């Protein structure tokens, strides 16, 4: 179950960010998804803090690339 959630979170966040049109909304949603991702890792896995931090940074990087490639195009 955790694997399914972990695989779905990046997809769900990118789809949600696609439909949010304002830059402020996208940044706010990105912050919320990143916090949710870290929370799920911390509560549902035995990952150490360092592993959670590294995974969360990678997750946020994917979101930043998506947002950054679309800023200014709306």
PyMOL Python script that loads the backbone (N, CA, C, O; Angstrom):
from pymol import cmd

cmd.read_pdbstr("""\
ATOM      1  N   UNK A   1       0.830  -1.202   0.000  1.00  0.00           N
ATOM      2  CA  UNK A   1       0.000   0.000   0.000  1.00  0.00           C
ATOM      3  C   UNK A   1       0.869   1.257   0.000  1.00  0.00           C
ATOM      4  O   UNK A   1       0.579   2.215  -0.717  1.00  0.00           O
ATOM      5  N   UNK A   2       1.928   1.253   0.799  1.00  0.00           N
ATOM      6  CA  UNK A   2       2.812   2.415   0.850  1.00  0.00           C
ATOM      7  C   UNK A   2       3.474   2.641  -0.510  1.00  0.00           C
ATOM      8  O   UNK A   2       3.666   3.787  -0.916  1.00  0.00           O
ATOM      9  N   UNK A   3       3.821   1.575  -1.210  1.00  0.00           N
ATOM     10  CA  UNK A   3       4.421   1.701  -2.534  1.00  0.00           C
ATOM     11  C   UNK A   3       3.456   2.357  -3.513  1.00  0.00           C
ATOM     12  O   UNK A   3       3.863   3.186  -4.327  1.00  0.00           O
ATOM     13  N   UNK A   4       2.204   1.997  -3.437  1.00  0.00           N
ATOM     14  CA  UNK A   4       1.192   2.582  -4.323  1.00  0.00           C
ATOM     15  C   UNK A   4       1.020   4.068  -4.013  1.00  0.00           C
ATOM     16  O   UNK A   4       0.954   4.891  -4.927  1.00  0.00           O
ATOM     17  N   UNK A   5       0.948   4.408  -2.737  1.00  0.00           N
ATOM     18  CA  UNK A   5       0.821   5.813  -2.341  1.00  0.00           C
ATOM     19  C   UNK A   5       2.059   6.591  -2.782  1.00  0.00           C
ATOM     20  O   UNK A   5       1.949   7.694  -3.318  1.00  0.00           O
ATOM     21  N   UNK A   6       3.218   6.018  -2.558  1.00  0.00           N
ATOM     22  CA  UNK A   6       4.457   6.683  -2.943  1.00  0.00           C
ATOM     23  C   UNK A   6       4.564   6.909  -4.441  1.00  0.00           C
ATOM     24  O   UNK A   6       5.075   7.939  -4.882  1.00  0.00           O
ATOM     25  N   UNK A   7       4.088   5.958  -5.219  1.00  0.00           N
ATOM     26  CA  UNK A   7       4.117   6.112  -6.672  1.00  0.00           C
ATOM     27  C   UNK A   7       3.051   7.078  -7.167  1.00  0.00           C
ATOM     28  O   UNK A   7       3.247   7.761  -8.173  1.00  0.00           O
ATOM     29  N   UNK A   8       1.928   7.139  -6.469  1.00  0.00           N
ATOM     30  CA  UNK A   8       0.821   7.995  -6.905  1.00  0.00           C
ATOM     31  C   UNK A   8       1.021   9.465  -6.535  1.00  0.00           C
ATOM     32  O   UNK A   8       0.541  10.346  -7.248  1.00  0.00           O
ATOM     33  N   UNK A   9       1.711   9.738  -5.450  1.00  0.00           N
ATOM     34  CA  UNK A   9       1.829  11.132  -4.997  1.00  0.00           C
ATOM     35  C   UNK A   9       2.461  12.062  -6.028  1.00  0.00           C
ATOM     36  O   UNK A   9       1.925  13.148  -6.250  1.00  0.00           O
ATOM     37  N   UNK A  10       3.565  11.699  -6.666  1.00  0.00           N
ATOM     38  CA  UNK A  10       4.109  12.608  -7.686  1.00  0.00           C
ATOM     39  C   UNK A  10       3.147  12.820  -8.860  1.00  0.00           C
ATOM     40  O   UNK A  10       3.036  13.926  -9.389  1.00  0.00           O
ATOM     41  N   UNK A  11       2.466  11.766  -9.252  1.00  0.00           N
ATOM     42  CA  UNK A  11       1.528  11.878 -10.363  1.00  0.00           C
ATOM     43  C   UNK A  11       0.363  12.782  -9.993  1.00  0.00           C
ATOM     44  O   UNK A  11      -0.017  13.662 -10.766  1.00  0.00           O
ATOM     45  N   UNK A  12      -0.201  12.567  -8.820  1.00  0.00           N
ATOM     46  CA  UNK A  12      -1.336  13.376  -8.362  1.00  0.00           C
ATOM     47  C   UNK A  12      -0.925  14.837  -8.222  1.00  0.00           C
ATOM     48  O   UNK A  12      -1.676  15.732  -8.609  1.00  0.00           O
ATOM     49  N   UNK A  13       0.248  15.082  -7.677  1.00  0.00           N
ATOM     50  CA  UNK A  13       0.667  16.476  -7.490  1.00  0.00           C
ATOM     51  C   UNK A  13       0.901  17.174  -8.822  1.00  0.00           C
ATOM     52  O   UNK A  13       0.530  18.339  -8.967  1.00  0.00           O
ATOM     53  N   UNK A  14       1.500  16.505  -9.793  1.00  0.00           N
ATOM     54  CA  UNK A  14       1.735  17.118 -11.098  1.00  0.00           C
ATOM     55  C   UNK A  14       0.413  17.385 -11.818  1.00  0.00           C
ATOM     56  O   UNK A  14       0.252  18.434 -12.442  1.00  0.00           O
ATOM     57  N   UNK A  15      -0.523  16.456 -11.738  1.00  0.00           N
ATOM     58  CA  UNK A  15      -1.835  16.681 -12.360  1.00  0.00           C
ATOM     59  C   UNK A  15      -2.543  17.860 -11.692  1.00  0.00           C
ATOM     60  O   UNK A  15      -3.125  18.702 -12.374  1.00  0.00           O
ATOM     61  N   UNK A  16      -2.495  17.920 -10.381  1.00  0.00           N
ATOM     62  CA  UNK A  16      -3.118  19.041  -9.669  1.00  0.00           C
ATOM     63  C   UNK A  16      -2.446  20.355 -10.049  1.00  0.00           C
ATOM     64  O   UNK A  16      -3.129  21.352 -10.285  1.00  0.00           O
ATOM     65  N   UNK A  17      -1.123  20.370 -10.111  1.00  0.00           N
ATOM     66  CA  UNK A  17      -0.413  21.593 -10.476  1.00  0.00           C
ATOM     67  C   UNK A  17      -0.728  22.016 -11.909  1.00  0.00           C
ATOM     68  O   UNK A  17      -0.708  23.208 -12.218  1.00  0.00           O
ATOM     69  N   UNK A  18      -1.013  21.074 -12.769  1.00  0.00           N
ATOM     70  CA  UNK A  18      -1.374  21.383 -14.155  1.00  0.00           C
ATOM     71  C   UNK A  18      -2.677  22.181 -14.208  1.00  0.00           C
ATOM     72  O   UNK A  18      -2.810  23.107 -15.009  1.00  0.00           O
ATOM     73  N   UNK A  19      -3.629  21.825 -13.360  1.00  0.00           N
ATOM     74  CA  UNK A  19      -4.935  22.474 -13.398  1.00  0.00           C
ATOM     75  C   UNK A  19      -4.993  23.778 -12.605  1.00  0.00           C
ATOM     76  O   UNK A  19      -5.934  24.553 -12.775  1.00  0.00           O
ATOM     77  N   UNK A  20      -4.026  24.035 -11.758  1.00  0.00           N
ATOM     78  CA  UNK A  20      -3.986  25.296 -11.011  1.00  0.00           C
ATOM     79  C   UNK A  20      -3.307  26.332 -11.902  1.00  0.00           C
ATOM     80  O   UNK A  20      -2.168  26.131 -12.325  1.00  0.00           O
ATOM     81  N   UNK A  21      -3.983  27.422 -12.187  1.00  0.00           N
ATOM     82  CA  UNK A  21      -3.484  28.375 -13.178  1.00  0.00           C
ATOM     83  C   UNK A  21      -2.649  29.515 -12.604  1.00  0.00           C
ATOM     84  O   UNK A  21      -1.823  30.079 -13.322  1.00  0.00           O
ATOM     85  N   UNK A  22      -2.836  29.870 -11.338  1.00  0.00           N
ATOM     86  CA  UNK A  22      -2.078  30.996 -10.791  1.00  0.00           C
ATOM     87  C   UNK A  22      -0.754  30.515 -10.208  1.00  0.00           C
ATOM     88  O   UNK A  22      -0.660  29.406  -9.681  1.00  0.00           O
ATOM     89  N   UNK A  23       0.256  31.357 -10.310  1.00  0.00           N
ATOM     90  CA  UNK A  23       1.567  31.002  -9.759  1.00  0.00           C
ATOM     91  C   UNK A  23       1.500  30.842  -8.247  1.00  0.00           C
ATOM     92  O   UNK A  23       2.114  29.935  -7.685  1.00  0.00           O
ATOM     93  N   UNK A  24       0.753  31.723  -7.591  1.00  0.00           N
ATOM     94  CA  UNK A  24       0.616  31.635  -6.134  1.00  0.00           C
ATOM     95  C   UNK A  24      -0.068  30.336  -5.728  1.00  0.00           C
ATOM     96  O   UNK A  24       0.332  29.692  -4.758  1.00  0.00           O
ATOM     97  N   UNK A  25      -1.087  29.961  -6.465  1.00  0.00           N
ATOM     98  CA  UNK A  25      -1.789  28.712  -6.180  1.00  0.00           C
ATOM     99  C   UNK A  25      -0.898  27.499  -6.366  1.00  0.00           C
ATOM    100  O   UNK A  25      -0.942  26.557  -5.575  1.00  0.00           O
ATOM    101  N   UNK A  26      -0.088  27.526  -7.417  1.00  0.00           N
ATOM    102  CA  UNK A  26       0.818  26.408  -7.674  1.00  0.00           C
ATOM    103  C   UNK A  26       1.871  26.287  -6.577  1.00  0.00           C
ATOM    104  O   UNK A  26       2.172  25.185  -6.117  1.00  0.00           O
ATOM    105  N   UNK A  27       2.421  27.406  -6.165  1.00  0.00           N
ATOM    106  CA  UNK A  27       3.442  27.371  -5.113  1.00  0.00           C
ATOM    107  C   UNK A  27       2.833  26.896  -3.797  1.00  0.00           C
ATOM    108  O   UNK A  27       3.449  26.115  -3.072  1.00  0.00           O
ATOM    109  N   UNK A  28       1.633  27.363  -3.490  1.00  0.00           N
ATOM    110  CA  UNK A  28       0.947  26.908  -2.281  1.00  0.00           C
ATOM    111  C   UNK A  28       0.632  25.422  -2.328  1.00  0.00           C
ATOM    112  O   UNK A  28       0.817  24.713  -1.339  1.00  0.00           O
ATOM    113  N   UNK A  29       0.156  24.950  -3.473  1.00  0.00           N
ATOM    114  CA  UNK A  29      -0.140  23.524  -3.627  1.00  0.00           C
ATOM    115  C   UNK A  29       1.133  22.697  -3.534  1.00  0.00           C
ATOM    116  O   UNK A  29       1.139  21.615  -2.947  1.00  0.00           O
ATOM    117  N   UNK A  30       2.210  23.210  -4.115  1.00  0.00           N
ATOM    118  CA  UNK A  30       3.489  22.498  -4.033  1.00  0.00           C
ATOM    119  C   UNK A  30       3.940  22.358  -2.585  1.00  0.00           C
ATOM    120  O   UNK A  30       4.405  21.294  -2.174  1.00  0.00           O
ATOM    121  N   UNK A  31       3.803  23.428  -1.818  1.00  0.00           N
ATOM    122  CA  UNK A  31       4.173  23.366  -0.406  1.00  0.00           C
ATOM    123  C   UNK A  31       3.315  22.346   0.336  1.00  0.00           C
ATOM    124  O   UNK A  31       3.822  21.576   1.151  1.00  0.00           O
ATOM    125  N   UNK A  32       2.027  22.342   0.054  1.00  0.00           N
ATOM    126  CA  UNK A  32       1.122  21.404   0.721  1.00  0.00           C
ATOM    127  C   UNK A  32       1.447  19.956   0.340  1.00  0.00           C
ATOM    128  O   UNK A  32       1.489  19.083   1.207  1.00  0.00           O
ATOM    129  N   UNK A  33       1.674  19.703  -0.939  1.00  0.00           N
ATOM    130  CA  UNK A  33       2.014  18.340  -1.373  1.00  0.00           C
ATOM    131  C   UNK A  33       3.346  17.881  -0.778  1.00  0.00           C
ATOM    132  O   UNK A  33       3.491  16.715  -0.409  1.00  0.00           O
ATOM    133  N   UNK A  34       4.304  18.777  -0.685  1.00  0.00           N
ATOM    134  CA  UNK A  34       5.609  18.417  -0.140  1.00  0.00           C
ATOM    135  C   UNK A  34       5.504  18.080   1.345  1.00  0.00           C
ATOM    136  O   UNK A  34       6.103  17.111   1.813  1.00  0.00           O
ATOM    137  N   UNK A  35       4.748  18.876   2.073  1.00  0.00           N
ATOM    138  CA  UNK A  35       4.536  18.601   3.501  1.00  0.00           C
ATOM    139  C   UNK A  35       3.792  17.281   3.681  1.00  0.00           C
ATOM    140  O   UNK A  35       4.137  16.485   4.553  1.00  0.00           O
ATOM    141  N   UNK A  36       2.771  17.049   2.857  1.00  0.00           N
ATOM    142  CA  UNK A  36       2.021  15.797   2.931  1.00  0.00           C
ATOM    143  C   UNK A  36       2.922  14.594   2.627  1.00  0.00           C
ATOM    144  O   UNK A  36       2.831  13.561   3.291  1.00  0.00           O
ATOM    145  N   UNK A  37       3.781  14.732   1.633  1.00  0.00           N
ATOM    146  CA  UNK A  37       4.709  13.662   1.274  1.00  0.00           C
ATOM    147  C   UNK A  37       5.631  13.328   2.447  1.00  0.00           C
ATOM    148  O   UNK A  37       5.818  12.158   2.780  1.00  0.00           O
ATOM    149  N   UNK A  38       6.207  14.361   3.073  1.00  0.00           N
ATOM    150  CA  UNK A  38       7.097  14.141   4.218  1.00  0.00           C
ATOM    151  C   UNK A  38       6.336  13.515   5.384  1.00  0.00           C
ATOM    152  O   UNK A  38       6.857  12.630   6.063  1.00  0.00           O
ATOM    153  N   UNK A  39       5.114  13.968   5.616  1.00  0.00           N
ATOM    154  CA  UNK A  39       4.295  13.422   6.692  1.00  0.00           C
ATOM    155  C   UNK A  39       3.996  11.945   6.470  1.00  0.00           C
ATOM    156  O   UNK A  39       4.098  11.139   7.395  1.00  0.00           O
ATOM    157  N   UNK A  40       3.628  11.591   5.241  1.00  0.00           N
ATOM    158  CA  UNK A  40       3.333  10.185   4.926  1.00  0.00           C
ATOM    159  C   UNK A  40       4.578   9.326   5.127  1.00  0.00           C
ATOM    160  O   UNK A  40       4.495   8.234   5.689  1.00  0.00           O
ATOM    161  N   UNK A  41       5.719   9.811   4.674  1.00  0.00           N
ATOM    162  CA  UNK A  41       6.953   9.047   4.880  1.00  0.00           C
ATOM    163  C   UNK A  41       7.260   8.869   6.371  1.00  0.00           C
ATOM    164  O   UNK A  41       7.632   7.781   6.812  1.00  0.00           O
ATOM    165  N   UNK A  42       7.102   9.932   7.125  1.00  0.00           N
ATOM    166  CA  UNK A  42       7.440   9.879   8.545  1.00  0.00           C
ATOM    167  C   UNK A  42       6.509   8.962   9.335  1.00  0.00           C
ATOM    168  O   UNK A  42       6.940   8.292  10.273  1.00  0.00           O
ATOM    169  N   UNK A  43       5.228   8.935   8.952  1.00  0.00           N
ATOM    170  CA  UNK A  43       4.267   8.165   9.739  1.00  0.00           C
ATOM    171  C   UNK A  43       4.061   6.733   9.248  1.00  0.00           C
ATOM    172  O   UNK A  43       3.679   5.861  10.028  1.00  0.00           O
ATOM    173  N   UNK A  44       4.307   6.490   7.984  1.00  0.00           N
ATOM    174  CA  UNK A  44       3.977   5.178   7.417  1.00  0.00           C
ATOM    175  C   UNK A  44       5.187   4.313   7.090  1.00  0.00           C
ATOM    176  O   UNK A  44       5.029   3.190   6.612  1.00  0.00           O
ATOM    177  N   UNK A  45       6.377   4.812   7.336  1.00  0.00           N
ATOM    178  CA  UNK A  45       7.572   4.020   7.033  1.00  0.00           C
ATOM    179  C   UNK A  45       8.515   4.039   8.228  1.00  0.00           C
ATOM    180  O   UNK A  45       8.296   4.767   9.197  1.00  0.00           O
ATOM    181  N   UNK A  46       9.543   3.248   8.149  1.00  0.00           N
ATOM    182  CA  UNK A  46      10.583   3.244   9.167  1.00  0.00           C
ATOM    183  C   UNK A  46      11.799   4.047   8.717  1.00  0.00           C
ATOM    184  O   UNK A  46      12.903   3.853   9.226  1.00  0.00           O
ATOM    185  N   UNK A  47      11.591   4.944   7.766  1.00  0.00           N
ATOM    186  CA  UNK A  47      12.697   5.728   7.223  1.00  0.00           C
ATOM    187  C   UNK A  47      13.294   6.644   8.290  1.00  0.00           C
ATOM    188  O   UNK A  47      12.593   7.175   9.151  1.00  0.00           O
ATOM    189  N   UNK A  48      14.610   6.809   8.200  1.00  0.00           N
ATOM    190  CA  UNK A  48      15.291   7.736   9.113  1.00  0.00           C
ATOM    191  C   UNK A  48      15.082   9.165   8.633  1.00  0.00           C
ATOM    192  O   UNK A  48      14.687   9.384   7.488  1.00  0.00           O
ATOM    193  N   UNK A  49      15.344  10.137   9.499  1.00  0.00           N
ATOM    194  CA  UNK A  49      15.144  11.538   9.149  1.00  0.00           C
ATOM    195  C   UNK A  49      15.928  11.942   7.908  1.00  0.00           C
ATOM    196  O   UNK A  49      15.425  12.696   7.075  1.00  0.00           O
ATOM    197  N   UNK A  50      17.146  11.448   7.779  1.00  0.00           N
ATOM    198  CA  UNK A  50      17.965  11.760   6.619  1.00  0.00           C
ATOM    199  C   UNK A  50      17.326  11.229   5.339  1.00  0.00           C
ATOM    200  O   UNK A  50      17.330  11.915   4.317  1.00  0.00           O
ATOM    201  N   UNK A  51      16.788  10.043   5.381  1.00  0.00           N
ATOM    202  CA  UNK A  51      16.121   9.451   4.212  1.00  0.00           C
ATOM    203  C   UNK A  51      14.849  10.222   3.855  1.00  0.00           C
ATOM    204  O   UNK A  51      14.546  10.431   2.680  1.00  0.00           O
ATOM    205  N   UNK A  52      14.124  10.634   4.866  1.00  0.00           N
ATOM    206  CA  UNK A  52      12.909  11.429   4.630  1.00  0.00           C
ATOM    207  C   UNK A  52      13.279  12.771   4.007  1.00  0.00           C
ATOM    208  O   UNK A  52      12.626  13.220   3.065  1.00  0.00           O
ATOM    209  N   UNK A  53      14.318  13.407   4.527  1.00  0.00           N
ATOM    210  CA  UNK A  53      14.749  14.696   3.982  1.00  0.00           C
ATOM    211  C   UNK A  53      15.203  14.553   2.531  1.00  0.00           C
ATOM    212  O   UNK A  53      14.859  15.389   1.695  1.00  0.00           O
ATOM    213  N   UNK A  54      15.961  13.520   2.222  1.00  0.00           N
ATOM    214  CA  UNK A  54      16.443  13.311   0.855  1.00  0.00           C
ATOM    215  C   UNK A  54      15.283  13.015  -0.098  1.00  0.00           C
ATOM    216  O   UNK A  54      15.239  13.549  -1.206  1.00  0.00           O
ATOM    217  N   UNK A  55      14.363  12.183   0.322  1.00  0.00           N
ATOM    218  CA  UNK A  55      13.204  11.853  -0.520  1.00  0.00           C
ATOM    219  C   UNK A  55      12.311  13.066  -0.738  1.00  0.00           C
ATOM    220  O   UNK A  55      11.811  13.286  -1.841  1.00  0.00           O
ATOM    221  N   UNK A  56      12.114  13.846   0.307  1.00  0.00           N
ATOM    222  CA  UNK A  56      11.289  15.038   0.190  1.00  0.00           C
ATOM    223  C   UNK A  56      11.945  16.063  -0.727  1.00  0.00           C
ATOM    224  O   UNK A  56      11.259  16.723  -1.507  1.00  0.00           O
ATOM    225  N   UNK A  57      13.260  16.201  -0.643  1.00  0.00           N
ATOM    226  CA  UNK A  57      13.971  17.130  -1.536  1.00  0.00           C
ATOM    227  C   UNK A  57      13.834  16.696  -2.992  1.00  0.00           C
ATOM    228  O   UNK A  57      13.639  17.536  -3.870  1.00  0.00           O
ATOM    229  N   UNK A  58      13.933  15.404  -3.257  1.00  0.00           N
ATOM    230  CA  UNK A  58      13.769  14.898  -4.620  1.00  0.00           C
ATOM    231  C   UNK A  58      12.347  15.126  -5.122  1.00  0.00           C
ATOM    232  O   UNK A  58      12.141  15.514  -6.272  1.00  0.00           O
ATOM    233  N   UNK A  59      11.375  14.883  -4.258  1.00  0.00           N
ATOM    234  CA  UNK A  59       9.971  15.106  -4.611  1.00  0.00           C
ATOM    235  C   UNK A  59       9.738  16.578  -4.940  1.00  0.00           C
ATOM    236  O   UNK A  59       9.101  16.897  -5.944  1.00  0.00           O
ATOM    237  N   UNK A  60      10.250  17.470  -4.100  1.00  0.00           N
ATOM    238  CA  UNK A  60      10.083  18.906  -4.333  1.00  0.00           C
ATOM    239  C   UNK A  60      10.793  19.334  -5.618  1.00  0.00           C
ATOM    240  O   UNK A  60      10.302  20.212  -6.327  1.00  0.00           O
ATOM    241  N   UNK A  61      11.923  18.735  -5.923  1.00  0.00           N
ATOM    242  CA  UNK A  61      12.659  19.084  -7.141  1.00  0.00           C
ATOM    243  C   UNK A  61      11.838  18.767  -8.390  1.00  0.00           C
ATOM    244  O   UNK A  61      11.848  19.535  -9.351  1.00  0.00           O
ATOM    245  N   UNK A  62      11.137  17.649  -8.378  1.00  0.00           N
ATOM    246  CA  UNK A  62      10.275  17.301  -9.509  1.00  0.00           C
ATOM    247  C   UNK A  62       9.184  18.345  -9.680  1.00  0.00           C
ATOM    248  O   UNK A  62       8.886  18.763 -10.799  1.00  0.00           O
ATOM    249  N   UNK A  63       8.591  18.764  -8.572  1.00  0.00           N
ATOM    250  CA  UNK A  63       7.541  19.781  -8.640  1.00  0.00           C
ATOM    251  C   UNK A  63       8.093  21.118  -9.114  1.00  0.00           C
ATOM    252  O   UNK A  63       7.449  21.802  -9.910  1.00  0.00           O
ATOM    253  N   UNK A  64       9.259  21.496  -8.646  1.00  0.00           N
ATOM    254  CA  UNK A  64       9.863  22.766  -9.033  1.00  0.00           C
ATOM    255  C   UNK A  64      10.167  22.783 -10.530  1.00  0.00           C
ATOM    256  O   UNK A  64       9.943  23.794 -11.196  1.00  0.00           O
ATOM    257  N   UNK A  65      10.666  21.693 -11.051  1.00  0.00           N
ATOM    258  CA  UNK A  65      10.942  21.616 -12.489  1.00  0.00           C
ATOM    259  C   UNK A  65       9.645  21.784 -13.275  1.00  0.00           C
ATOM    260  O   UNK A  65       9.616  22.493 -14.281  1.00  0.00           O
ATOM    261  N   UNK A  66       8.582  21.140 -12.824  1.00  0.00           N
ATOM    262  CA  UNK A  66       7.304  21.268 -13.522  1.00  0.00           C
ATOM    263  C   UNK A  66       6.802  22.704 -13.472  1.00  0.00           C
ATOM    264  O   UNK A  66       6.396  23.255 -14.495  1.00  0.00           O
ATOM    265  N   UNK A  67       6.824  23.308 -12.300  1.00  0.00           N
ATOM    266  CA  UNK A  67       6.341  24.687 -12.154  1.00  0.00           C
ATOM    267  C   UNK A  67       7.241  25.650 -12.934  1.00  0.00           C
ATOM    268  O   UNK A  67       6.747  26.538 -13.628  1.00  0.00           O
ATOM    269  N   UNK A  68       8.539  25.476 -12.821  1.00  0.00           N
ATOM    270  CA  UNK A  68       9.480  26.368 -13.480  1.00  0.00           C
ATOM    271  C   UNK A  68       9.383  26.319 -14.993  1.00  0.00           C
ATOM    272  O   UNK A  68       9.611  27.330 -15.658  1.00  0.00           O
ATOM    273  N   UNK A  69       9.052  25.172 -15.547  1.00  0.00           N
ATOM    274  CA  UNK A  69       8.933  25.058 -16.993  1.00  0.00           C
ATOM    275  C   UNK A  69       7.652  25.696 -17.503  1.00  0.00           C
ATOM    276  O   UNK A  69       7.513  25.924 -18.704  1.00  0.00           O
ATOM    277  N   UNK A  70       6.718  25.988 -16.611  1.00  0.00           N
ATOM    278  CA  UNK A  70       5.434  26.528 -17.032  1.00  0.00           C
ATOM    279  C   UNK A  70       5.211  27.977 -16.601  1.00  0.00           C
ATOM    280  O   UNK A  70       4.240  28.595 -17.038  1.00  0.00           O
ATOM    281  N   UNK A  71       6.080  28.536 -15.758  1.00  0.00           N
ATOM    282  CA  UNK A  71       5.881  29.909 -15.293  1.00  0.00           C
ATOM    283  C   UNK A  71       5.981  30.886 -16.462  1.00  0.00           C
ATOM    284  O   UNK A  71       6.826  30.732 -17.344  1.00  0.00           O
ATOM    285  N   UNK A  72       5.136  31.858 -16.457  1.00  0.00           N
ATOM    286  CA  UNK A  72       5.170  32.888 -17.479  1.00  0.00           C
ATOM    287  C   UNK A  72       4.479  32.497 -18.771  1.00  0.00           C
ATOM    288  O   UNK A  72       4.400  33.321 -19.683  1.00  0.00           O
ATOM    289  N   UNK A  73       3.980  31.290 -18.890  1.00  0.00           N
ATOM    290  CA  UNK A  73       3.319  30.860 -20.104  1.00  0.00           C
ATOM    291  C   UNK A  73       1.812  31.087 -20.067  1.00  0.00           C
ATOM    292  O   UNK A  73       1.154  31.001 -21.104  1.00  0.00           O
ATOM    293  N   UNK A  74       1.242  31.380 -18.869  1.00  0.00           N
ATOM    294  CA  UNK A  74      -0.205  31.533 -18.762  1.00  0.00           C
ATOM    295  C   UNK A  74      -0.639  32.895 -19.229  1.00  0.00           C
ATOM    296  O   UNK A  74      -1.831  33.203 -19.210  1.00  0.00           O
TER     297      UNK A  74
END
""", "prot")
cmd.dss("prot")
cmd.show_as("cartoon", "prot")
cmd.util.cbc("prot")
cmd.orient("prot")
